[in-house]
Amino acid sequence: MRRKPLAAMLVLLSAALVLGGNALLDADWGSALRSIADRVLPNPEIAMWAPEPEPGSHLSSYADATGAGANYVYLVDAADDRGNVRELQLIFFGRESDGEGWLEIEARGGSGVRYRACDAAEAPEAARGALDR
Protein backbone atom coordinates (compact mmCIF):
# COMPACT_ATOMS: atom_id res chain seq x y z
CA MET A 1 0.00 0.00 0.00
CA ARG A 2 2.94 2.36 0.53
CA ARG A 3 3.91 2.01 -3.11
CA LYS A 4 0.89 3.94 -4.42
CA PRO A 5 1.66 7.17 -2.52
CA LEU A 6 5.34 6.91 -3.46
CA ALA A 7 4.49 6.29 -7.11
CA ALA A 8 2.06 9.20 -7.12
CA MET A 9 4.68 11.47 -5.56
CA LEU A 10 7.26 10.44 -8.19
CA VAL A 11 4.78 11.13 -11.00
CA LEU A 12 3.99 14.58 -9.58
CA LEU A 13 7.69 15.36 -9.09
CA SER A 14 8.48 14.29 -12.66
CA ALA A 15 5.65 16.43 -14.03
CA ALA A 16 6.86 19.42 -11.99
CA LEU A 17 10.40 19.00 -13.31
CA VAL A 18 9.22 18.75 -16.92
CA LEU A 19 6.90 21.75 -16.65
CA GLY A 20 9.47 23.78 -14.73
CA GLY A 21 12.19 22.91 -17.25
CA ASN A 22 9.94 23.87 -20.16
CA ALA A 23 9.09 27.17 -18.48
CA LEU A 24 12.80 27.93 -18.03
CA LEU A 25 13.50 27.04 -21.67
CA ASP A 26 10.67 29.33 -22.80
CA ALA A 27 12.20 32.12 -20.69
CA ASP A 28 15.54 31.79 -22.60
CA TRP A 29 17.24 29.90 -19.78
CA GLY A 30 18.17 27.01 -22.09
CA SER A 31 21.84 27.97 -22.24
CA ALA A 32 22.07 28.23 -18.45
CA LEU A 33 20.34 24.86 -18.01
CA ARG A 34 22.72 23.24 -20.52
CA SER A 35 25.73 24.71 -18.73
CA ILE A 36 24.50 23.56 -15.31
CA ALA A 37 23.70 20.06 -16.57
CA ASP A 38 27.15 19.70 -18.15
CA ARG A 39 28.80 20.73 -14.88
CA VAL A 40 26.66 18.44 -12.71
CA LEU A 41 26.61 15.30 -14.86
CA PRO A 42 29.66 13.02 -14.64
CA ASN A 43 31.07 14.03 -18.04
CA PRO A 44 34.87 13.86 -18.35
CA GLU A 45 36.70 17.16 -18.73
CA ILE A 46 38.74 17.47 -21.92
CA ALA A 47 41.01 20.18 -23.35
CA MET A 48 39.81 21.61 -26.66
CA TRP A 49 40.73 24.54 -28.88
CA ALA A 50 38.70 26.81 -31.15
CA PRO A 51 39.04 30.10 -32.99
CA GLU A 52 37.37 32.86 -31.04
CA PRO A 53 33.81 33.40 -32.37
CA GLU A 54 33.15 36.31 -34.69
CA PRO A 55 31.67 39.46 -33.11
CA GLY A 56 27.88 39.51 -33.34
CA SER A 57 27.64 35.76 -34.00
CA HIS A 58 26.22 34.97 -30.55
CA LEU A 59 23.23 32.65 -30.37
CA SER A 60 21.59 34.61 -27.57
CA SER A 61 22.31 36.94 -24.68
CA TYR A 62 20.87 37.54 -21.25
CA ALA A 63 21.28 40.04 -18.42
CA ASP A 64 24.17 39.32 -16.10
CA ALA A 65 23.65 38.83 -12.37
CA THR A 66 24.11 42.54 -11.62
CA GLY A 67 21.65 43.62 -14.30
CA ALA A 68 24.22 46.16 -15.50
CA GLY A 69 25.47 44.17 -18.48
CA ALA A 70 24.87 41.11 -20.60
CA ASN A 71 26.31 37.64 -21.07
CA TYR A 72 26.65 36.32 -24.62
CA VAL A 73 26.12 32.68 -25.63
CA TYR A 74 28.03 31.23 -28.58
CA LEU A 75 28.08 27.82 -30.23
CA VAL A 76 31.54 27.02 -31.60
CA ASP A 77 33.19 24.06 -33.25
CA ALA A 78 36.15 23.01 -31.11
CA ALA A 79 38.73 20.25 -31.58
CA ASP A 80 40.85 18.22 -29.17
CA ASP A 81 44.52 17.30 -29.57
CA ARG A 82 43.54 14.32 -31.76
CA GLY A 83 41.46 16.40 -34.16
CA ASN A 84 38.07 15.24 -32.85
CA VAL A 85 35.54 18.06 -33.39
CA ARG A 86 32.58 18.82 -31.12
CA GLU A 87 30.16 21.74 -30.90
CA LEU A 88 30.53 23.57 -27.60
CA GLN A 89 28.48 26.25 -25.92
CA LEU A 90 30.58 29.13 -24.59
CA ILE A 91 29.27 31.95 -22.45
CA PHE A 92 31.19 35.22 -22.58
CA PHE A 93 30.43 36.97 -19.31
CA GLY A 94 29.90 40.71 -19.58
CA ARG A 95 31.26 41.09 -23.10
CA GLU A 96 30.98 39.92 -26.67
CA SER A 97 33.72 37.99 -28.40
CA ASP A 98 36.10 40.12 -30.46
CA GLY A 99 36.87 37.32 -32.94
CA GLU A 100 40.62 37.65 -32.45
CA GLY A 101 42.87 34.65 -31.81
CA TRP A 102 42.08 31.25 -30.40
CA LEU A 103 40.65 29.83 -27.19
CA GLU A 104 41.92 26.96 -25.06
CA ILE A 105 38.78 25.44 -23.55
CA GLU A 106 38.18 23.03 -20.68
CA ALA A 107 35.07 21.26 -21.96
CA ARG A 108 32.54 19.04 -20.21
CA GLY A 109 29.79 17.53 -22.30
CA GLY A 110 28.66 20.24 -24.70
CA SER A 111 29.86 23.22 -22.64
CA GLY A 112 33.09 25.10 -22.22
CA VAL A 113 33.51 25.17 -18.45
CA ARG A 114 36.53 27.48 -18.54
CA TYR A 115 38.43 29.06 -21.40
CA ARG A 116 41.33 31.40 -21.98
CA ALA A 117 42.67 33.29 -24.96
CA CYS A 118 45.70 31.76 -26.68
CA ASP A 119 47.69 32.07 -29.88
CA ALA A 120 46.94 29.72 -32.76
CA ALA A 121 50.44 28.28 -32.32
CA GLU A 122 49.46 27.05 -28.82
CA ALA A 123 46.66 24.91 -30.27
CA PRO A 124 47.79 21.40 -31.28
CA GLU A 125 48.33 20.94 -35.00
CA ALA A 126 45.58 18.28 -35.15
CA ALA A 127 43.07 20.71 -33.65
CA ARG A 128 44.02 23.52 -36.05
CA GLY A 129 43.88 21.15 -39.02
CA ALA A 130 40.48 19.76 -38.03
CA LEU A 131 39.01 23.26 -37.88
CA ASP A 132 40.68 24.50 -41.11
CA ARG A 133 41.58 27.91 -39.78
Secondary structure by P-SEA (a helix, b strand, c coil): caaaaaaaaaaaaaaaaaaaaaaaaaacaaaaaaaaaaaacbbbbbbbbbcccccccccccccccccccbbbbbbbbbbccccbbbbbbbbbcccccccccccccccccccccbbbbbccccccaaaaaaacc
